[in-house]
Amino acid sequence: MRNARVWRALLGVEKMVVEGISDEDDGRVLVARVRPSRGALHRCGVCQRCCPGYDAGEGRRRWRSLDAGTVQVFLEADAPRVSCPRHGVVVAHVPWARHGAGHTLAFDDTVAWLVTQCSKTAATELMRIAWRTVGAIITRVWADVEALGDRLDGLRRIGIDEISYKRGHKYLTIVVDHDSGRLLWAAPGRDKATLGKFFDLLGEQRCAAITHVSADQADWIADVVTERCGQAVQCADPFHIVKWGTDALDEVRRQAWNDARKKTGQTTSNGRGRRDSTGNAKKLKNSRYALWKNPEDLTDKQQQKLEWIAKTDPRLHRAYLLKEGLRWVFYVKGYAGKHALDRWLSWARRCRIPAFVDLARRIARVRHRIDAALEHGLSNALVESMNTKIRLITRIAFGFKSPEALIALAMLSLGGHRPALPGRN
Ligand SMILES: [Zn+2]
């Protein structure tokens, strides 16, 4: 065929012979009839080993390629089967696509690059594919990256966490690297067997090199770490401990709000009393963010709300100060942090707010692990930002069929293996 070299360059595939080009659908679709070049023929689709041919399979097949300008491009070729000694009868390998894929390698890689760079809508509209197809594509792209291995070499300090998805009905266990700030590994489930798989992958030698493990204070995590990484110092994740404080504060806030509402019921006969306490209930309900946010991030309005709480509900305000005190512990870290935690514990034990008295007890139980975190200064910001980013990804990934696609998206985005665009160095 004339200009075969130009077409091969345009289609971006080596080891391929272009037999002919035709257009369909009023020129909106271009079909390139191709075949693997001689060296790429008769190979197993899975392992790419040379194998004896088996049969013609299901005849001609098409693969979606990158668009040429505004025109959709497909490659069309025979899809014969070969007989591999290891993988049995399988469809033969083609040099332009992953095994079993309906899109070319360049198409797959472009989609993988796009989803880590821009919005869901931008990726699906530009590539003219469904979000589910994106899920299937990034799953196979990630599988290829994963097969290269060695992602887990040289690990010293790791963090383990669980992330909920599907509106809190399902969980992922994730492992992050405190030193590189990367997401290392993720798997569906939150139990000993799931986490055990990570340590299996790591192997005994690399497990023995781990010096610190930070985690949410779930027993199942601590048990597995003790068993598999006995020498590592176990630290509490400051992020989760601070969250315990925020949760306790929220309990106090809800209670204050309920009390204010009940008051409304009791004073129905008194019009004025009713208006006042209804206003209070509403104000308390809307005070959530003022109480949650770090003081340095408060807006003027939220600052005013906080001052109003200090005047009208001293108990809720004390709960707020307790939460802030706990955050301070991890802000100062080190010896100062340990000292601050001592004072915090004695304050919380005597505060007569049940949620915080309970919290003091809970914290005292894992005190040794909190001290370890304060001593070793493990970054709270890393775990917190990783947690936020993954939760955002779980929301974006909602339309994917499988947790593997969610994991692929998380790993490609946060694992330090951002896919490259095809044809670039
Ligand atoms: Zn094979």
Residues whose N, C-alpha, C, O or C-beta is under 5 A from the ligand:
A	BS01	ZN	C44 V46 C47 Q48 C84 R86 H87
